[in-house]
Amino acid sequence: MANKKTPGVAKKKVNWKIYLRNTWQLYVMMLIPIIWLICFKYKPMLYIVVAFKKYNIFKGIWESPWVGFKYFKEAFGSSEFWFAVKNTLILNIGDLIIGFPFPIFLALFLNELRSTGVRKMTQIVLYLPNFLSWVIIAGISTQLFSGNGLLNGVLGVFGLPTVPFLTNTIWWRIIYWVMGIWQSAGYSLIIYLAALMGTDPSQSEAAYLDGATRLQRIWYVTIPQIMPTISTLLIMQLGKVINIAFDRPYMMSNMLVKDASNVLSVYVYEVGIGKGRFDYATAVGLFQSVIGIAMVIIFDKIAKKMGQGGVM
């Protein structure tokens, strides 16, 4: 049976010469980020082979002998490695439980405010800590929570005993999570407020006319509309549960809370840079990356099965 063309629909032929003549500037502008991406993101991936070699700084990466999975076996058999994994999971899961819902509640609260000026000022104040480095934040936490810091000074005025905020492992973790919320909540807040601006106000108005309270409108109307954004950020956060930045635990740590602050990134630093075992440190870093990618894929599939949007 002969193929019949749909009447009124004509396939538009692209004149590539005219197209490139009109758009070549855009492709030239793309060259800079593409070259940067290749040089600083994709090219370094080649050096993960160090994890499978007995790296010799004088022979170089490619001339060093292969050892297979020797360093992975060594890591999995090391009590220090699993101790660092445990601390990493504790701190990251705490960040997830305490820190992840906070900007959502904050965004919903600001969205309900009628005063635009108060809303904008609150956004600015909460977003400013995002520009501070952890060196500065660690200094602030020391001034506030050390034994002779501001908070213990206030407690002393009222005759209350000094609290070991930075020298007790439990208190140190609480301060770690609190400072993390203060530093990062503003960034997530902007994302959720942008998602709330894209919601359909007519649905909330219809629920109001049906007699729904404000809390009911938030729970049954507003939150379901921003659920794709929440699920996407949650998947990304879950994917980083085994990965942890170096600067935050290292700068906020001290010798008295080493049992709580010795996480994988600090462990890699101490083994790789401190002891010069670049091959072993690369193996541990590769383990983190593989687990992180696997968790993103798993939770993405779970979210899609639950009817939510994924990241892939």
N, C-alpha and C positions, 0 to 999 in steps of 0.2 A: 504494500500500500504506500503510495507516494506521500511524502511529508508535505503537509499544507502549512503555509505561513499564516499566522494569525493576522487577520485584516486590521489595518490601522496601526500595527506595531512594526516599526522599522528598526533594524539593528544599526546603531550609530557607529560609524567607522572612525577610529581615532587616527588623526594625522599626527604621528609622533614627532615629526619635524617641528610643526607649529607648537605642539605641547611642550617639547623640550626648550624651544626658543622662549616660551613664556614663563617657564618654571625652573630653568636651570639655576637661577640664583638660590632657590630654596634647597636644591640638592647640594650646592656648594656650601651653604650654611650648615647642612647636616653632616658634612665631612668632619668638622671639628669634634662634635660629640661622639661620632662613630669611631674616629681614631683614638680618642681618649678612652672609650669603652673597651676597644680591642687591646690597647697598650696596658691599661691599668686594671682591667677586670678579667678579660679572657686570657691574655698572655700569662699572667701569674698562675692561672689554673694548671698550666703545664708542669709547674714545679711541685704539684702534689705527689709526684713520683718520689720525692725525698722520703715520704712515709714508707716506701718499700725498698729503700736503699740504706746502706751504712754510709752516711754522708761524711765525706772527707773534704774539708774546706780547701785543701790544696789541690785535690784532683778535680773538684767541681762536681756539679750535680750529675752530669751525664756519664762521667768516668767512674763515679763511685759504684761499688759492687752492689748487686741486688741481694736483699735478704728476705724478700717476700713479706709475710704477715708477722714477722718476728716482733715488731714494736707494738702491734695490736695485741698480741698474746701477752706481752710484758705488761701493757697497760691494764688489760682485763684481770691480770693476776696480781695487780698492785693494790694494796689497801689504801694508799694515799690517793690513788685515782678515784676509787669508789667513794672515798670520804669527800673528795671535791665534787663528785657527781651529786652526792646527797645534799651538800650545802647549796649547790646550784639549783637543784629542784626545790628545796625549801624556800629560798629567796624568790625564785621566779613564780612559784605557785602562790606565794603570799602576795606578790605584785599583782598576779592575775585575779585573785579573790578580792583583795582590798582595793587595788588601784584601777582595775578595769571598769567596774560599775560606777565609780565616782564621777567621771566626766559625763556619763550618760544622765545621771540624776541632776548634775549641775546644768547641763544643756536643757533638760526638760524644765527646770526651775526658771532659767533665764528666758526661755521661750514663752513662759506664762507672764512675764513681767510686761507691763504696759509702757513703762518709761524706757524709751529708746536710749536716752543718755546714760541711765544707770546700767543698762545692758552692755553698751559699748565700753563704758569705763571698767566694768567687771571683766570683760573679755581681755582688755589691755593689761589689767593688773595680773590676771591669771596666766596670760601668755608670756609676760616678761621673764619669769624664771627659766623658760625654755632656752633663752640666749645665754644663760650662765653656764660656765664649765663646772665640772664636778670638783675641781680644785677649790673654786670659790665656795661652792655649796658645802664642801667638807669643812672649810674654815668657818662658815656660818654655823654649822651644826656643832662644831667644837665650842664656839663662843656661847651657844645657847644651852647645850646639854652636858658640858663637862662638869667635873666635880665642883669647880668654882665658877661655873657658867651662870648665865642670867637666870635660867629657870630654877636651879638649885639655890641661887641667891634669894629669889622670891620665896621659895619654900622655907629658907632659913629665917626670913623676916617673920613668918607666921609660926615659927617654932617647930616646923616639921623636919624630919630627918632628911639627909641628903640621899638622892636616888642615883644609883650607878647607871645612868642612861647609856654611856659609851663603854663601860667596862664589864657589864653583865650581858651574856650572850642573848638572852630573851629580850631585854630592853634594847640592845643594839639592833636586833632585827626589826623591832617596832619602829625605831628611829629611821632605819634604812628604808622601810616601806613608806613612812610618812614623808620623808624628804623626796622619795621617788615620785609620790603623788604630787607634791608641790612643784617639782621640776617639770613633769611631763603632762599633767592634766590639761594644761592650757592648749597644747597641740591637738589632743583628741577632742577637746571641747569645740574648737573651730570646725573640725570635720563634722561633728554631730549637729552643730548649729546650721551648717550648710545643708545637711540632710533634712533638717526640720523645715528649712525655708522651701524645700521642694515638696512638702506634704500638701495634701488637698484640704484647704480649710473648710470646704463645704461639708465634708464628712463630720468634722467636729461640730459644726453648726447644726447639722441634722441630729446628731446625738444629743446636743443641748436641748433642742426642741422636743426630743423624746423623753426628756427628764433625766438624762445622765448627769451625774455630778462631775466636778472637775477631775477628780482622781479616776473615775470611770472612763472619762474621755481620754485621759492620758494613757491608761492601761489598755483599753480596747480599740482606740482609734489611732492615737499618735504613735505609740511604740511599734505596732505592727507595720506602720508605713516606713519607719526607719530601720526595721529589722534587717534588710539586706546590708545596710552599712554596718550595723552591729555585728552581724555574722562574719562579714569580711574582715573586720578588725580583730574579731575574736580568733578567727582561723590563723591570722598572721601572728597574733600573740601566742597562741598555742604552739605554733611552729618554732617559736624562739624559747620554748620552755627549757631546753637543754643548753641553749646558748646564753651567754651573759657577757655584758660589756666589761672591759677591764678596769676602766677609770673609776666607776662608781664604788665597787666593793674595795678596791685597792686604796683609794683616797680616804674612804670613811673607816678603814680598818685600823686596828692597833694590835699590839702583841697580846693584850689581855682577852681579845675576842677572836683570836686566830682560829679557834675551833668552829666558829660560825662564818667567818669571812673568807676562808680558803676555798674559793670556787674554782671552776675549771679554767677560766681565763687567767687567774692568778697562778694556778698550778702550771699552766703552759708557759707563762712568763718565767717562773722560777726555774723550771726544768730546761726550757729552751734557751733563754737569755742568761740566766744565772749559772747553769751548769754546762751550757754550750751543746746541749743535745737537741739539735735542730730537727733531726730525723724523728726522734720520739715525740717531740712537741708537735710536729706536722701530722703525725699519725693521730694524736689526740684531737687536734683541730679538725682533721678530716672526719673522724668519728662524729664530732658535734655537727658538722655540716650535713652528713648523710642522715643522721637521726632527725635533724631539723626539716630536711626536705621530705623525708618519709612521713613525718607527722603532719606537715602541711597537706600532703596528698590524701592521707587518711581522713583528716578532719574536713577537708574539702568535700570528699565523697559523702561523708556522714551528713554534712550540711545540705547537700543537694538532695539526698534521700529524704531529709526532713522538710523539703520544699523551700529551702532558703537558697539564696544566690551564693555561689562559691567564688573563688579567686582564679579559677582556671577555666 
